[in-house]
Amino acid sequence: MNAVTHSLRWLGHQALDFALPARCAGCGTITDQPHQFCAPCWQAVDWLGEGGCKGCGMPLEATDMDQCARCLAETPIIARTRAAMVYGDIARSLVLRLKYSRKVALAGTMARYMRPLVDTSPGAALVPVPLHWTRMWWRGFNQSGLIAAKLAKLTALNCEPAILQRVKRTRALKNMNPKQRAAEVRAAFTVADKEAVKGRRFVLVDDVLTSGSTSDACARALLRAGAERVDLVCFARVVRPALLGR
């Protein structure tokens, strides 16, 4: 019976794949596999990966340094930050379609390219950057939570969305400068159960890294509650300040 069920499911997936072929996440062109980009879109993306500053992950161009001046001057709150790509036109399209057009399948696309950047050491746990309950009610889902859930399946790490809570409803940050952003998210996050955090390592998960104010505020809450270390992995990051307001 199990073999028959398995065969029927396989045939169902084949029929679905035939009817709905995989398409490029960037432009919609038919591709060989789901959650991938066609060759032109792939080439149009500025990939980051493991390159850049060993701490914050910011690209280091035309230098042999492995750490940026900012991290050398002051140890970052987040031990290791990584992003799959630069926040450009393609990344922006995916992020906006996920958040506002409810294209939730794109969470799987983002997780696929974030997966190689996640530290999968035993004991680490994934924590999505939380939304305030009012925004969660309005949107219906937390995009970072969807990505973290997909990453959990790809990495076998636990996803623990209840660890961190957003207790302050902040205003939209996109038109604020870094100092204003930091002030807006101050004390916006808290840890519900400190005993569940003490001595543990966490990987924050987010869709886009802009100034870093939100992720830093999340990391502070976790570290104050006793976390041993906090990393960050995101789909895209802004490397040009002019894009902060986009």
C-alpha positions as CSV (number, residue, x, y, z in Angstrom):
1,M,0.0,0.0,0.0
2,N,2.8,2.4,0.8
3,A,4.5,1.7,-2.5
4,V,1.3,2.4,-4.3
5,T,0.7,5.6,-2.4
6,H,4.3,6.7,-3.2
7,S,3.9,5.9,-6.9
8,L,0.6,7.9,-7.1
9,R,2.2,10.8,-5.4
10,W,5.2,10.7,-7.8
11,L,2.8,10.6,-10.7
12,G,0.9,13.5,-9.3
13,H,4.1,15.6,-8.9
14,Q,5.1,14.8,-12.4
15,A,1.7,15.9,-13.8
16,L,1.9,19.1,-11.7
17,D,5.4,19.8,-13.0
18,F,4.3,19.3,-16.5
19,A,1.3,21.6,-16.1
20,L,3.2,24.2,-14.0
21,P,6.8,24.2,-15.1
22,A,9.5,25.7,-12.9
23,R,10.1,29.4,-13.6
24,C,13.0,31.8,-13.0
25,A,12.4,33.7,-9.7
26,G,13.6,36.9,-11.4
27,C,11.9,37.1,-14.8
28,G,9.5,34.1,-15.0
29,T,11.4,32.3,-17.8
30,I,10.9,28.5,-17.6
31,T,13.9,26.8,-15.9
32,D,15.0,23.2,-15.2
33,Q,14.3,23.4,-11.5
34,P,12.2,25.4,-9.1
35,H,13.7,28.2,-6.9
36,Q,16.5,29.1,-9.3
37,F,17.4,31.9,-11.7
38,C,17.9,31.8,-15.4
39,A,21.3,32.6,-16.8
40,P,20.7,36.3,-17.6
41,C,19.2,36.9,-14.2
42,W,22.0,35.0,-12.5
43,Q,24.5,37.2,-14.2
44,A,22.6,40.3,-13.3
45,V,22.8,39.6,-9.6
46,D,25.7,40.8,-7.5
47,W,26.4,37.7,-5.4
48,L,28.0,38.1,-2.0
49,G,28.3,34.7,-0.3
50,E,31.3,34.2,2.0
51,G,33.3,37.1,0.7
52,G,33.8,40.5,2.3
53,C,34.5,41.4,5.9
54,K,34.8,38.2,8.1
55,G,32.6,39.9,10.7
56,C,29.9,42.1,9.1
57,G,30.2,40.7,5.6
58,M,30.4,44.1,3.9
59,P,32.2,43.8,0.5
60,L,35.8,44.7,0.6
61,E,36.9,45.9,-2.8
62,A,40.5,46.4,-4.0
63,T,42.0,45.4,-0.6
64,D,43.7,42.4,0.9
65,M,42.1,43.1,4.3
66,D,39.7,40.5,5.7
67,Q,38.0,42.9,8.1
68,C,36.5,46.3,7.4
69,A,37.6,49.5,9.3
70,R,34.3,49.7,11.1
71,C,34.7,46.2,12.6
72,L,38.3,46.8,13.4
73,A,37.4,50.0,15.3
74,E,34.5,48.4,17.2
75,T,33.6,44.8,17.6
76,P,30.1,44.3,16.1
77,I,27.2,43.1,18.3
78,I,26.5,40.4,15.7
79,A,29.4,38.0,15.5
80,R,29.0,37.0,11.8
81,T,26.7,38.6,9.2
82,R,26.2,37.1,5.7
83,A,23.9,37.9,2.8
84,A,23.3,36.0,-0.4
85,M,23.3,39.0,-2.7
86,V,23.4,42.8,-3.0
87,Y,20.1,44.5,-2.8
88,G,19.5,45.4,-6.4
89,D,16.6,45.3,-8.9
90,I,16.2,41.5,-8.8
91,A,16.5,41.2,-5.0
92,R,14.1,44.1,-4.5
93,S,11.5,42.4,-6.8
94,L,11.6,39.2,-4.9
95,V,11.4,40.9,-1.5
96,L,8.5,43.1,-2.5
97,R,6.6,40.2,-4.2
98,L,7.0,38.1,-1.1
99,K,5.9,40.8,1.4
100,Y,3.2,42.6,-0.5
101,S,2.0,40.3,-3.3
102,R,1.9,37.2,-1.0
103,K,4.2,35.2,-3.3
104,V,5.1,32.9,-0.4
105,A,6.9,30.4,-2.5
106,L,9.7,32.9,-2.9
107,A,10.6,32.2,0.7
108,G,11.9,28.9,-0.6
109,T,13.9,30.6,-3.3
110,M,15.5,32.9,-0.8
111,A,16.3,30.1,1.6
112,R,18.0,28.1,-1.2
113,Y,20.6,30.8,-1.7
114,M,21.0,31.6,2.0
115,R,21.5,27.9,3.0
116,P,25.3,27.8,2.3
117,L,25.8,30.8,4.5
118,V,24.2,29.4,7.6
119,D,26.5,28.0,10.4
120,T,25.0,24.6,11.0
121,S,27.1,23.8,14.1
122,P,25.2,21.5,16.5
123,G,23.1,23.5,19.0
124,A,22.5,26.6,16.9
125,A,18.9,27.7,16.4
126,L,17.2,29.9,13.8
127,V,15.3,32.9,15.0
128,P,13.4,35.0,12.5
129,V,13.3,38.8,13.1
130,P,9.8,39.2,14.5
131,L,7.0,41.5,13.4
132,H,4.8,43.4,15.9
133,W,1.5,41.6,16.4
134,T,-0.5,44.4,14.7
135,R,1.6,44.2,11.5
136,M,1.5,40.4,11.6
137,W,-2.3,40.6,11.8
138,W,-2.5,43.0,8.9
139,R,-0.1,41.1,6.6
140,G,-1.0,37.6,7.7
141,F,2.5,36.3,7.9
142,N,6.1,37.2,8.8
143,Q,8.3,36.9,5.7
144,S,11.4,36.3,7.9
145,G,9.5,33.5,9.6
146,L,8.6,31.8,6.3
147,I,12.3,32.0,5.2
148,A,13.5,30.7,8.5
149,A,11.1,27.7,8.3
150,K,12.4,26.8,4.9
151,L,16.0,27.2,6.1
152,A,15.2,24.8,9.0
153,K,14.2,22.1,6.6
154,L,17.3,22.6,4.5
155,T,19.8,22.7,7.5
156,A,18.1,20.5,10.1
157,L,18.4,23.3,12.6
158,N,15.6,24.2,14.9
159,C,13.5,27.2,14.0
160,E,12.3,29.0,17.2
161,P,10.1,32.0,16.3
162,A,8.8,32.3,19.8
163,I,12.2,33.1,21.4
164,L,12.1,36.7,20.4
165,Q,9.2,39.1,20.5
166,R,8.6,42.6,19.1
167,V,6.9,44.6,21.9
168,K,7.1,48.0,20.3
169,R,5.3,48.9,17.1
170,T,8.0,50.9,15.2
171,R,7.3,53.3,12.3
172,A,8.5,52.4,8.8
173,L,12.3,52.8,8.7
174,K,12.9,53.2,5.0
175,N,13.0,57.1,5.0
176,M,15.2,57.3,8.2
177,N,18.9,57.7,8.5
178,P,20.9,55.1,10.5
179,K,20.8,57.2,13.7
180,Q,17.0,57.6,13.5
181,R,16.6,53.9,12.7
182,A,18.6,52.9,15.8
183,A,16.5,55.2,18.0
184,E,13.3,53.9,16.6
185,V,14.0,50.2,17.3
186,R,15.6,50.8,20.7
187,A,13.9,48.5,23.2
188,A,11.6,47.1,20.5
189,F,12.5,43.5,21.2
190,T,12.4,41.3,24.2
191,V,13.0,37.6,25.1
192,A,10.0,35.8,26.5
193,D,11.9,33.0,28.3
194,K,15.5,33.8,29.3
195,E,16.2,30.3,30.5
196,A,15.6,29.1,26.9
197,V,18.3,31.5,25.7
198,K,21.1,31.2,28.2
199,G,24.4,29.8,26.8
200,R,22.9,29.2,23.3
201,R,23.9,30.3,19.9
202,F,21.3,31.8,17.5
203,V,21.2,32.7,13.8
204,L,18.9,35.6,13.1
205,V,17.1,35.3,9.8
206,D,15.8,38.3,7.8
207,D,15.0,39.2,4.2
208,V,16.9,42.4,3.8
209,L,19.8,44.1,5.8
210,T,19.8,47.8,5.4
211,S,21.5,49.8,8.2
212,G,21.6,46.9,10.6
213,S,19.6,48.8,13.3
214,T,16.8,46.2,13.6
215,S,19.1,43.1,13.6
216,D,21.4,44.8,16.2
217,A,18.4,45.5,18.4
218,C,17.4,41.8,18.1
219,A,20.9,40.7,18.9
220,R,21.1,42.9,22.0
221,A,17.9,41.4,23.4
222,L,19.2,37.9,22.9
223,L,22.7,38.6,24.4
224,R,21.2,40.5,27.4
225,A,19.1,37.4,28.0
226,G,22.2,35.3,28.1
227,A,22.8,34.1,24.6
228,E,26.4,33.0,23.9
229,R,26.5,34.3,20.3
230,V,24.3,35.8,17.7
231,D,24.8,35.6,13.9
232,L,22.7,37.0,11.1
233,V,21.9,35.6,7.6
234,C,19.7,37.5,5.2
235,F,18.7,37.2,1.5
236,A,20.0,40.6,0.4
237,R,21.8,43.6,1.9
238,V,22.1,47.2,0.9
239,V,25.6,48.3,0.1
240,R,24.8,51.7,-1.3
241,P,23.2,54.1,1.1
242,A,21.1,55.6,-1.8
243,L,19.1,52.4,-1.8
244,L,18.0,52.7,1.9
245,G,14.9,54.6,1.0
246,R,13.8,52.2,-1.8
